Amino acid sequence: MSSKLSPFLNLEYHEDKKKKINWTGFLILSVLTQ
C-alpha cells in the first residue's frame, strides 16, 4: 500500500517545492523592480 502511494506523495512534494521556489522568486523580483 505505502509503496503504491509513495510516488504520488513524492510528486506532490516536488510540486509543492516548485511552488514555494516560484513564490520566493516572485517576491525577490517584485522587491528588485520597485
N, CA, C and O atoms as CSV, one atom per row, in Angstrom:
chain,resi,resn,atom,element,x,y,z
A,1,MET,N,N,0.830,-1.210,0.000
A,1,MET,CA,C,0.000,0.000,0.000
A,1,MET,C,C,0.865,1.261,0.000
A,1,MET,O,O,0.715,2.126,-0.863
A,2,SER,N,N,1.749,1.354,0.953
A,2,SER,CA,C,2.547,2.580,1.042
A,2,SER,C,C,3.483,2.723,-0.165
A,2,SER,O,O,3.758,3.836,-0.613
A,3,SER,N,N,3.970,1.587,-0.687
A,3,SER,CA,C,4.846,1.655,-1.854
A,3,SER,C,C,4.074,2.135,-3.079
A,3,SER,O,O,4.649,2.749,-3.978
A,4,LYS,N,N,2.773,1.856,-3.115
A,4,LYS,CA,C,1.936,2.350,-4.224
A,4,LYS,C,C,1.739,3.859,-4.104
A,4,LYS,O,O,1.736,4.572,-5.108
A,5,LEU,N,N,1.575,4.339,-2.876
A,5,LEU,CA,C,1.282,5.760,-2.662
A,5,LEU,C,C,2.528,6.632,-2.741
A,5,LEU,O,O,2.447,7.814,-3.075
A,6,SER,N,N,3.673,6.047,-2.435
A,6,SER,CA,C,4.885,6.848,-2.301
A,6,SER,C,C,5.231,7.693,-3.533
A,6,SER,O,O,5.632,8.844,-3.362
A,7,PRO,N,N,5.098,7.178,-4.773
A,7,PRO,CA,C,5.384,8.052,-5.932
A,7,PRO,C,C,4.484,9.280,-5.986
A,7,PRO,O,O,4.927,10.371,-6.347
A,8,PHE,N,N,3.205,9.089,-5.621
A,8,PHE,CA,C,2.271,10.215,-5.657
A,8,PHE,C,C,2.657,11.258,-4.619
A,8,PHE,O,O,2.647,12.459,-4.893
A,9,LEU,N,N,2.995,10.789,-3.431
A,9,LEU,CA,C,3.397,11.717,-2.366
A,9,LEU,C,C,4.657,12.456,-2.785
A,9,LEU,O,O,4.786,13.661,-2.568
A,10,ASN,N,N,5.589,11.719,-3.388
A,10,ASN,CA,C,6.833,12.327,-3.835
A,10,ASN,C,C,6.562,13.418,-4.865
A,10,ASN,O,O,7.134,14.506,-4.803
A,11,LEU,N,N,5.675,13.106,-5.818
A,11,LEU,CA,C,5.334,14.069,-6.856
A,11,LEU,C,C,4.730,15.323,-6.251
A,11,LEU,O,O,5.106,16.440,-6.605
A,12,GLU,N,N,3.777,15.127,-5.323
A,12,GLU,CA,C,3.132,16.270,-4.699
A,12,GLU,C,C,4.144,17.102,-3.928
A,12,GLU,O,O,4.082,18.332,-3.941
A,13,TYR,N,N,5.073,16.436,-3.260
A,13,TYR,CA,C,6.108,17.145,-2.504
A,13,TYR,C,C,6.942,18.023,-3.436
A,13,TYR,O,O,7.212,19.184,-3.129
A,14,HIS,N,N,7.343,17.463,-4.567
A,14,HIS,CA,C,8.160,18.226,-5.507
A,14,HIS,C,C,7.376,19.388,-6.110
A,14,HIS,O,O,7.925,20.471,-6.314
A,15,GLU,N,N,6.091,19.163,-6.396
A,15,GLU,CA,C,5.253,20.240,-6.911
A,15,GLU,C,C,5.168,21.369,-5.891
A,15,GLU,O,O,5.248,22.545,-6.246
A,16,ASP,N,N,5.004,21.002,-4.619
A,16,ASP,CA,C,4.920,21.988,-3.552
A,16,ASP,C,C,6.219,22.773,-3.462
A,16,ASP,O,O,6.203,23.991,-3.285
A,17,LYS,N,N,7.342,22.077,-3.583
A,17,LYS,CA,C,8.645,22.726,-3.524
A,17,LYS,C,C,8.787,23.723,-4.666
A,17,LYS,O,O,9.281,24.834,-4.475
A,18,LYS,N,N,8.350,23.315,-5.858
A,18,LYS,CA,C,8.425,24.190,-7.025
A,18,LYS,C,C,7.617,25.454,-6.792
A,18,LYS,O,O,8.073,26.556,-7.098
A,19,LYS,N,N,6.402,25.292,-6.244
A,19,LYS,CA,C,5.540,26.443,-5.983
A,19,LYS,C,C,6.215,27.402,-5.015
A,19,LYS,O,O,6.181,28.618,-5.204
A,20,LYS,N,N,6.829,26.845,-3.976
A,20,LYS,CA,C,7.498,27.692,-2.985
A,20,LYS,C,C,8.668,28.435,-3.615
A,20,LYS,O,O,8.888,29.614,-3.337
A,21,ILE,N,N,9.418,27.736,-4.469
A,21,ILE,CA,C,10.561,28.366,-5.137
A,21,ILE,C,C,10.064,29.476,-6.063
A,21,ILE,O,O,10.636,30.566,-6.096
A,22,ASN,N,N,8.991,29.194,-6.818
A,22,ASN,CA,C,8.420,30.210,-7.700
A,22,ASN,C,C,7.962,31.413,-6.898
A,22,ASN,O,O,8.155,32.556,-7.314
A,23,TRP,N,N,7.352,31.155,-5.741
A,23,TRP,CA,C,6.827,32.232,-4.906
A,23,TRP,C,C,7.955,33.103,-4.393
A,23,TRP,O,O,7.850,34.329,-4.436
A,24,THR,N,N,9.041,32.497,-3.906
A,24,THR,CA,C,10.157,33.292,-3.399
A,24,THR,C,C,10.812,34.079,-4.532
A,24,THR,O,O,11.213,35.229,-4.353
A,25,GLY,N,N,10.915,33.442,-5.701
A,25,GLY,CA,C,11.471,34.151,-6.852
A,25,GLY,C,C,10.619,35.349,-7.227
A,25,GLY,O,O,11.142,36.407,-7.578
A,26,PHE,N,N,9.314,35.184,-7.151
A,26,PHE,CA,C,8.388,36.270,-7.447
A,26,PHE,C,C,8.565,37.411,-6.452
A,26,PHE,O,O,8.590,38.581,-6.833
A,27,LEU,N,N,8.688,37.062,-5.182
A,27,LEU,CA,C,8.876,38.082,-4.151
A,27,LEU,C,C,10.169,38.855,-4.377
A,27,LEU,O,O,10.193,40.082,-4.290
A,28,ILE,N,N,11.245,38.125,-4.668
A,28,ILE,CA,C,12.545,38.773,-4.909
A,28,ILE,C,C,12.454,39.708,-6.101
A,28,ILE,O,O,12.961,40.829,-6.059
A,29,LEU,N,N,11.797,39.239,-7.181
A,29,LEU,CA,C,11.649,40.063,-8.376
A,29,LEU,C,C,10.863,41.331,-8.071
A,29,LEU,O,O,11.243,42.421,-8.499
A,30,SER,N,N,9.770,41.187,-7.333
A,30,SER,CA,C,8.933,42.358,-7.044
A,30,SER,C,C,9.703,43.362,-6.196
A,30,SER,O,O,9.532,44.570,-6.360
A,31,VAL,N,N,10.535,42.881,-5.304
A,31,VAL,CA,C,11.350,43.791,-4.478
A,31,VAL,C,C,12.392,44.495,-5.347
A,31,VAL,O,O,12.631,45.693,-5.192
A,32,LEU,N,N,13.004,43.750,-6.256
A,32,LEU,CA,C,14.056,44.318,-7.087
A,32,LEU,C,C,13.520,45.353,-8.070
A,32,LEU,O,O,14.212,46.314,-8.405
A,33,THR,N,N,12.279,45.153,-8.532
A,33,THR,CA,C,11.740,46.052,-9.557
A,33,THR,C,C,11.084,47.294,-8.965
A,33,THR,O,O,10.665,48.182,-9.708
A,34,GLN,N,N,10.988,47.368,-7.649
A,34,GLN,CA,C,10.356,48.537,-7.048
A,34,GLN,C,C,11.297,49.732,-7.064
A,34,GLN,O,O,10.933,50.811,-6.597
